[in-house]
Amino acid sequence: MSTVIMKSTLGHLTRVYLWPRYPNSTTTPAYLILLTGSFLLVGSALRLVVALANNQNIDMVATAENVTSQFGVMYFASFFITNRTTIMKIISDLSDFDNFGKPPQFDIRNKELDEVARSFRFVLHVAIVGVFLWPAIYTGDCKDEVCGLVAPIWLPFDYDYFPVKQVIYLWQCYCCVVTYGAAGMISMAMLETMEHLVVRIQHLKMLLVEVVEEKNPFVRQELLARWVEYHVFIFGIGKDMNRSYRVSLSVHVLVAGALFGFIGHTIMASAFTIDSMSLFSGWFSSLFVVCVGGQRLMDESLSVGAAIYQSRWYQMDTKFQKIVVPIVMRSQRPILIHAGPFTFLSLLLILGVLQTAYSYVNLLNATS
C-alpha cells in the first residue's frame, strides 16, 4: 500500500538510506551508513581510553560529552533500523482508509505535520552545523591537542598536518550529519506516527456519536460491532509502536540525563560554547517531541472511555449496555509508549531527565 503520511520525513530518511527505497529493500545500506558515521565515536572513545591508561591531562568531561552523545544517537538509530519492518507496517496501517474510512481532519493534520517536520529539519540542521563548525572557527586553548577538529580523537599515527587533518575534519562533519541528522528525523517520525494515531482516536470518538444516535437497534448493534473493531485496530497500532520504539527511546533514560550534565558542566566551566549549546538544543528537541507525542497519545486514548461514559449509552437497550461496560473498562488502560523498561513517554520524563542532569552537574562541579 502506498504511504500517504509523513512525506517530508520519510523522504529525508530515504535519501540517507535509513528508510527503504523499495518495499523489499534490505537494511544493509542503512547499517553501512551508520558504520561509516561511527568514526567520530570510535576515535573519541579511544582517546578517552588512552588518556586514562596513560594518565594524560585532557578535558575528560568534554571528551565524555562527545562519546556519550555519539553513542546515544548511534544506539537510537540502530534499534530503529532493527525494527524497521514493524514500523513500515505501522505507517502502512495509518495510511489505510479502506476499512474504517478517512478521518475528516486527516488532510489538515497531515499538512500541518509536514510543515512541522520541515521546520524541525531546518532547526536540526542549524544545530548540526553549530556542532561541527564552531570548533573549526574558534580553536581556543588547544594545548596538547590537534586544533580545528570537531572533537579531538586518537589515531595510531600523527595527523596534525595538511591534508590529513582536513580529511579527518570533513569525515567528522560527515559523522555529525549522518548520526545527529538521522536521530533527529527518526524522533520526528516517531512523533508523526503518534500524532496520526491521535487523529484516528479522535475519529473513533466522532463515530461513537453516530452509533449512539442510531435509532434502529439492529443497525446500532452493527455500528457498535464495527466501532469495537476500529477500537481494537487502533490499540493494536499502539502496541506495535510501543514494541518498536521502546528500545530506541530508552536512550533518553540511559544517556540524555548524563549528557545534559556533561554539557551543563562544560558550559559553566567555559562560559559559553556554541557547539555544546547546539548539542543540547538537538538532544532536547528530540526528547521534547517524542515526550509531547507520547503524552498526547496517552491523554487521547484515555478520553475514549470518558466519551463513552458521557454519551447516552444508559438510554439504550440492555444488550447495548452490556457491551459498553467492558469497552469502558478497557479504555481505562491508555496507549503508552515506553522508554525501555524504565518509564513511558510523558511530560514528566522531560522533568526527570533534567533532574538527572542537575545531579550530574552538581557531582561534576564537586569533583572537578
Contacts in CASP RR format, 6 or more apart in sequence:
PFRMAT RR
TARGET T0000
AUTHOR 0000-0000-0000
METHOD contacts of the structure
MODEL  1
MSTVIMKSTLGHLTRVYLWPRYPNSTTTPAYLILLTGSFLLVGSALRLVV
ALANNQNIDMVATAENVTSQFGVMYFASFFITNRTTIMKIISDLSDFDNF
GKPPQFDIRNKELDEVARSFRFVLHVAIVGVFLWPAIYTGDCKDEVCGLV
APIWLPFDYDYFPVKQVIYLWQCYCCVVTYGAAGMISMAMLETMEHLVVR
IQHLKMLLVEVVEEKNPFVRQELLARWVEYHVFIFGIGKDMNRSYRVSLS
VHVLVAGALFGFIGHTIMASAFTIDSMSLFSGWFSSLFVVCVGGQRLMDE
SLSVGAAIYQSRWYQMDTKFQKIVVPIVMRSQRPILIHAGPFTFLSLLLI
LGVLQTAYSYVNLLNATS
1 92 0 8 1.000
1 95 0 8 1.000
1 96 0 8 1.000
2 95 0 8 1.000
3 10 0 8 1.000
3 91 0 8 1.000
3 92 0 8 1.000
3 95 0 8 1.000
4 95 0 8 1.000
4 110 0 8 1.000
5 91 0 8 1.000
5 94 0 8 1.000
5 95 0 8 1.000
5 110 0 8 1.000
5 113 0 8 1.000
5 192 0 8 1.000
5 196 0 8 1.000
6 91 0 8 1.000
6 113 0 8 1.000
6 114 0 8 1.000
6 117 0 8 1.000
6 189 0 8 1.000
6 192 0 8 1.000
6 193 0 8 1.000
6 196 0 8 1.000
7 114 0 8 1.000
8 114 0 8 1.000
8 117 0 8 1.000
8 118 0 8 1.000
8 121 0 8 1.000
9 117 0 8 1.000
9 185 0 8 1.000
9 188 0 8 1.000
9 189 0 8 1.000
9 192 0 8 1.000
10 19 0 8 1.000
10 91 0 8 1.000
10 189 0 8 1.000
11 19 0 8 1.000
12 121 0 8 1.000
12 185 0 8 1.000
13 19 0 8 1.000
13 182 0 8 1.000
13 185 0 8 1.000
13 186 0 8 1.000
13 189 0 8 1.000
14 20 0 8 1.000
14 21 0 8 1.000
16 33 0 8 1.000
16 178 0 8 1.000
16 181 0 8 1.000
16 182 0 8 1.000
17 29 0 8 1.000
17 30 0 8 1.000
17 32 0 8 1.000
17 33 0 8 1.000
18 30 0 8 1.000
18 33 0 8 1.000
18 77 0 8 1.000
18 80 0 8 1.000
18 81 0 8 1.000
18 182 0 8 1.000
18 185 0 8 1.000
18 186 0 8 1.000
19 84 0 8 1.000
20 27 0 8 1.000
20 84 0 8 1.000
20 88 0 8 1.000
23 88 0 8 1.000
27 81 0 8 1.000
27 82 0 8 1.000
27 84 0 8 1.000
30 81 0 8 1.000
30 84 0 8 1.000
31 78 0 8 1.000
31 81 0 8 1.000
33 178 0 8 1.000
33 182 0 8 1.000
34 74 0 8 1.000
34 77 0 8 1.000
34 78 0 8 1.000
34 81 0 8 1.000
34 178 0 8 1.000
34 179 0 8 1.000
34 182 0 8 1.000
36 174 0 8 1.000
36 178 0 8 1.000
37 174 0 8 1.000
37 175 0 8 1.000
37 178 0 8 1.000
37 179 0 8 1.000
38 70 0 8 1.000
38 74 0 8 1.000
38 175 0 8 1.000
38 179 0 8 1.000
39 171 0 8 1.000
39 172 0 8 1.000
39 175 0 8 1.000
40 66 0 8 1.000
40 70 0 8 1.000
40 150 0 8 1.000
40 151 0 8 1.000
40 153 0 8 1.000
40 171 0 8 1.000
40 172 0 8 1.000
40 175 0 8 1.000
40 176 0 8 1.000
40 179 0 8 1.000
41 67 0 8 1.000
41 70 0 8 1.000
41 71 0 8 1.000
41 74 0 8 1.000
41 175 0 8 1.000
41 179 0 8 1.000
43 153 0 8 1.000
43 154 0 8 1.000
43 155 0 8 1.000
44 63 0 8 1.000
44 66 0 8 1.000
44 67 0 8 1.000
44 70 0 8 1.000
44 151 0 8 1.000
44 152 0 8 1.000
44 153 0 8 1.000
45 67 0 8 1.000
45 71 0 8 1.000
46 153 0 8 1.000
46 154 0 8 1.000
46 155 0 8 1.000
47 58 0 8 1.000
47 63 0 8 1.000
47 152 0 8 1.000
47 153 0 8 1.000
47 154 0 8 1.000
48 60 0 8 1.000
48 63 0 8 1.000
48 64 0 8 1.000
48 67 0 8 1.000
49 154 0 8 1.000
50 56 0 8 1.000
50 154 0 8 1.000
51 58 0 8 1.000
51 60 0 8 1.000
51 63 0 8 1.000
56 144 0 8 1.000
57 144 0 8 1.000
58 144 0 8 1.000
58 145 0 8 1.000
58 152 0 8 1.000
61 262 0 8 1.000
61 265 0 8 1.000
61 266 0 8 1.000
61 269 0 8 1.000
61 364 0 8 1.000
61 368 0 8 1.000
62 151 0 8 1.000
62 262 0 8 1.000
62 266 0 8 1.000
63 151 0 8 1.000
63 152 0 8 1.000
64 262 0 8 1.000
65 259 0 8 1.000
65 262 0 8 1.000
65 263 0 8 1.000
65 266 0 8 1.000
65 276 0 8 1.000
65 279 0 8 1.000
66 151 0 8 1.000
68 255 0 8 1.000
68 258 0 8 1.000
68 259 0 8 1.000
68 262 0 8 1.000
69 255 0 8 1.000
69 259 0 8 1.000
69 279 0 8 1.000
69 283 0 8 1.000
70 175 0 8 1.000
70 179 0 8 1.000
71 255 0 8 1.000
72 183 0 8 1.000
72 251 0 8 1.000
72 255 0 8 1.000
72 259 0 8 1.000
73 179 0 8 1.000
73 180 0 8 1.000
73 182 0 8 1.000
73 183 0 8 1.000
74 179 0 8 1.000
75 248 0 8 1.000
75 251 0 8 1.000
75 255 0 8 1.000
76 183 0 8 1.000
76 186 0 8 1.000
76 248 0 8 1.000
76 249 0 8 1.000
76 251 0 8 1.000
77 179 0 8 1.000
77 182 0 8 1.000
77 183 0 8 1.000
77 186 0 8 1.000
77 248 0 8 1.000
79 247 0 8 1.000
79 248 0 8 1.000
80 87 0 8 1.000
80 186 0 8 1.000
80 248 0 8 1.000
82 247 0 8 1.000
83 243 0 8 1.000
83 244 0 8 1.000
83 245 0 8 1.000
83 247 0 8 1.000
83 248 0 8 1.000
86 240 0 8 1.000
86 243 0 8 1.000
86 244 0 8 1.000
87 189 0 8 1.000
87 193 0 8 1.000
87 244 0 8 1.000
89 240 0 8 1.000
90 193 0 8 1.000
90 237 0 8 1.000
90 240 0 8 1.000
90 241 0 8 1.000
90 244 0 8 1.000
91 193 0 8 1.000
93 233 0 8 1.000
93 237 0 8 1.000
93 240 0 8 1.000
94 193 0 8 1.000
94 196 0 8 1.000
94 197 0 8 1.000
94 200 0 8 1.000
94 237 0 8 1.000
97 106 0 8 1.000
99 230 0 8 1.000
99 233 0 8 1.000
100 203 0 8 1.000
100 226 0 8 1.000
100 229 0 8 1.000
100 230 0 8 1.000
100 233 0 8 1.000
101 203 0 8 1.000
103 109 0 8 1.000
103 199 0 8 1.000
103 200 0 8 1.000
103 202 0 8 1.000
103 203 0 8 1.000
103 206 0 8 1.000
104 203 0 8 1.000
104 206 0 8 1.000
105 199 0 8 1.000
105 202 0 8 1.000
105 203 0 8 1.000
106 199 0 8 1.000
106 203 0 8 1.000
109 195 0 8 1.000
109 196 0 8 1.000
109 199 0 8 1.000
110 196 0 8 1.000
113 192 0 8 1.000
113 195 0 8 1.000
113 196 0 8 1.000
116 188 0 8 1.000
117 188 0 8 1.000
117 192 0 8 1.000
120 184 0 8 1.000
120 188 0 8 1.000
120 285 0 8 1.000
120 289 0 8 1.000
121 185 0 8 1.000
121 188 0 8 1.000
123 281 0 8 1.000
123 282 0 8 1.000
123 285 0 8 1.000
124 180 0 8 1.000
124 181 0 8 1.000
124 184 0 8 1.000
124 185 0 8 1.000
124 282 0 8 1.000
124 285 0 8 1.000
125 181 0 8 1.000
126 278 0 8 1.000
127 180 0 8 1.000
127 278 0 8 1.000
127 279 0 8 1.000
127 281 0 8 1.000
127 282 0 8 1.000
127 285 0 8 1.000
128 176 0 8 1.000
128 177 0 8 1.000
128 180 0 8 1.000
128 181 0 8 1.000
128 278 0 8 1.000
129 278 0 8 1.000
130 274 0 8 1.000
130 275 0 8 1.000
130 278 0 8 1.000
131 150 0 8 1.000
131 176 0 8 1.000
131 180 0 8 1.000
131 275 0 8 1.000
131 278 0 8 1.000
131 279 0 8 1.000
132 150 0 8 1.000
132 172 0 8 1.000
132 173 0 8 1.000
132 176 0 8 1.000
132 275 0 8 1.000
134 273 0 8 1.000
134 274 0 8 1.000
134 275 0 8 1.000
134 278 0 8 1.000
135 148 0 8 1.000
135 149 0 8 1.000
135 150 0 8 1.000
135 151 0 8 1.000
135 275 0 8 1.000
136 148 0 8 1.000
136 149 0 8 1.000
136 150 0 8 1.000
136 169 0 8 1.000
138 274 0 8 1.000
139 147 0 8 1.000
139 148 0 8 1.000
140 147 0 8 1.000
142 148 0 8 1.000
142 152 0 8 1.000
145 152 0 8 1.000
146 152 0 8 1.000
146 159 0 8 1.000
146 160 0 8 1.000
146 165 0 8 1.000
148 165 0 8 1.000
148 169 0 8 1.000
149 165 0 8 1.000
149 168 0 8 1.000
149 169 0 8 1.000
149 172 0 8 1.000
150 169 0 8 1.000
150 172 0 8 1.000
150 173 0 8 1.000
150 175 0 8 1.000
150 176 0 8 1.000
150 275 0 8 1.000
151 172 0 8 1.000
153 168 0 8 1.000
153 172 0 8 1.000
155 168 0 8 1.000
159 165 0 8 1.000
159 168 0 8 1.000
180 282 0 8 1.000
183 286 0 8 1.000
184 282 0 8 1.000
184 285 0 8 1.000
184 286 0 8 1.000
186 248 0 8 1.000
187 285 0 8 1.000
187 286 0 8 1.000
187 289 0 8 1.000
187 290 0 8 1.000
188 289 0 8 1.000
190 241 0 8 1.000
190 245 0 8 1.000
190 249 0 8 1.000
190 289 0 8 1.000
190 290 0 8 1.000
191 289 0 8 1.000
191 290 0 8 1.000
191 292 0 8 1.000
191 293 0 8 1.000
193 241 0 8 1.000
194 241 0 8 1.000
194 290 0 8 1.000
194 293 0 8 1.000
194 294 0 8 1.000
194 296 0 8 1.000
194 297 0 8 1.000
194 337 0 8 1.000
195 293 0 8 1.000
195 296 0 8 1.000
197 234 0 8 1.000
197 237 0 8 1.000
197 238 0 8 1.000
197 241 0 8 1.000
197 297 0 8 1.000
197 335 0 8 1.000
198 293 0 8 1.000
198 296 0 8 1.000
198 297 0 8 1.000
198 300 0 8 1.000
200 234 0 8 1.000
200 237 0 8 1.000
201 234 0 8 1.000
201 297 0 8 1.000
201 300 0 8 1.000
201 301 0 8 1.000
201 303 0 8 1.000
201 304 0 8 1.000
202 300 0 8 1.000
204 227 0 8 1.000
204 230 0 8 1.000
204 231 0 8 1.000
204 234 0 8 1.000
204 304 0 8 1.000
205 303 0 8 1.000
205 304 0 8 1.000
205 307 0 8 1.000
207 223 0 8 1.000
207 227 0 8 1.000
207 230 0 8 1.000
208 227 0 8 1.000
208 307 0 8 1.000
208 308 0 8 1.000
208 311 0 8 1.000
209 311 0 8 1.000
210 223 0 8 1.000
211 220 0 8 1.000
211 223 0 8 1.000
211 224 0 8 1.000
211 227 0 8 1.000
212 220 0 8 1.000
212 311 0 8 1.000
212 312 0 8 1.000
212 313 0 8 1.000
212 316 0 8 1.000
214 220 0 8 1.000
214 223 0 8 1.000
217 316 0 8 1.000
217 317 0 8 1.000
217 319 0 8 1.000
217 320 0 8 1.000
220 316 0 8 1.000
220 320 0 8 1.000
221 319 0 8 1.000
221 320 0 8 1.000
224 320 0 8 1.000
224 323 0 8 1.000
228 323 0 8 1.000
228 327 0 8 1.000
231 304 0 8 1.000
231 327 0 8 1.000
231 330 0 8 1.000
235 301 0 8 1.000
235 335 0 8 1.000
238 297 0 8 1.000
238 335 0 8 1.000
238 337 0 8 1.000
239 335 0 8 1.000
241 335 0 8 1.000
241 337 0 8 1.000
242 335 0 8 1.000
242 336 0 8 1.000
242 337 0 8 1.000
242 338 0 8 1.000
245 337 0 8 1.000
246 337 0 8 1.000
246 338 0 8 1.000
246 339 0 8 1.000
246 340 0 8 1.000
247 340 0 8 1.000
249 290 0 8 1.000
249 337 0 8 1.000
249 338 0 8 1.000
249 339 0 8 1.000
249 340 0 8 1.000
249 345 0 8 1.000
250 339 0 8 1.000
250 340 0 8 1.000
250 341 0 8 1.000
250 342 0 8 1.000
252 286 0 8 1.000
252 287 0 8 1.000
252 290 0 8 1.000
252 339 0 8 1.000
252 349 0 8 1.000
252 353 0 8 1.000
253 339 0 8 1.000
253 340 0 8 1.000
253 342 0 8 1.000
253 343 0 8 1.000
253 349 0 8 1.000
253 353 0 8 1.000
256 283 0 8 1.000
256 287 0 8 1.000
256 353 0 8 1.000
256 356 0 8 1.000
256 357 0 8 1.000
257 353 0 8 1.000
257 354 0 8 1.000
257 356 0 8 1.000
257 357 0 8 1.000
257 360 0 8 1.000
258 356 0 8 1.000
258 357 0 8 1.000
258 360 0 8 1.000
259 279 0 8 1.000
259 283 0 8 1.000
259 357 0 8 1.000
260 280 0 8 1.000
260 283 0 8 1.000
260 284 0 8 1.000
260 353 0 8 1.000
260 354 0 8 1.000
260 356 0 8 1.000
260 357 0 8 1.000
260 360 0 8 1.000
261 356 0 8 1.000
261 357 0 8 1.000
261 358 0 8 1.000
261 360 0 8 1.000
261 361 0 8 1.000
261 364 0 8 1.000
262 360 0 8 1.000
262 364 0 8 1.000
263 276 0 8 1.000
263 277 0 8 1.000
263 279 0 8 1.000
263 280 0 8 1.000
264 276 0 8 1.000
264 280 0 8 1.000
264 357 0 8 1.000
264 361 0 8 1.000
265 360 0 8 1.000
265 361 0 8 1.000
265 364 0 8 1.000
265 365 0 8 1.000
265 368 0 8 1.000
266 273 0 8 1.000
266 276 0 8 1.000
267 273 0 8 1.000
267 276 0 8 1.000
267 277 0 8 1.000
268 361 0 8 1.000
268 365 0 8 1.000
269 368 0 8 1.000
270 276 0 8 1.000
287 349 0 8 1.000
287 350 0 8 1.000
287 353 0 8 1.000
288 350 0 8 1.000
290 337 0 8 1.000
290 345 0 8 1.000
291 345 0 8 1.000
291 346 0 8 1.000
291 347 0 8 1.000
291 349 0 8 1.000
291 350 0 8 1.000
292 347 0 8 1.000
293 345 0 8 1.000
294 336 0 8 1.000
294 337 0 8 1.000
294 344 0 8 1.000
294 345 0 8 1.000
294 346 0 8 1.000
295 345 0 8 1.000
295 346 0 8 1.000
295 347 0 8 1.000
297 334 0 8 1.000
297 335 0 8 1.000
297 337 0 8 1.000
297 345 0 8 1.000
298 334 0 8 1.000
298 335 0 8 1.000
298 336 0 8 1.000
298 344 0 8 1.000
298 345 0 8 1.000
298 346 0 8 1.000
299 334 0 8 1.000
301 331 0 8 1.000
301 334 0 8 1.000
301 335 0 8 1.000
302 331 0 8 1.000
302 332 0 8 1.000
302 334 0 8 1.000
304 331 0 8 1.000
305 327 0 8 1.000
305 328 0 8 1.000
305 331 0 8 1.000
305 332 0 8 1.000
308 324 0 8 1.000
308 327 0 8 1.000
308 328 0 8 1.000
308 331 0 8 1.000
309 328 0 8 1.000
313 320 0 8 1.000
313 321 0 8 1.000
313 324 0 8 1.000
314 321 0 8 1.000
316 324 0 8 1.000
336 344 0 8 1.000
336 345 0 8 1.000
337 344 0 8 1.000
337 345 0 8 1.000
338 344 0 8 1.000
338 345 0 8 1.000
339 345 0 8 1.000
339 349 0 8 1.000
343 349 0 8 1.000
END
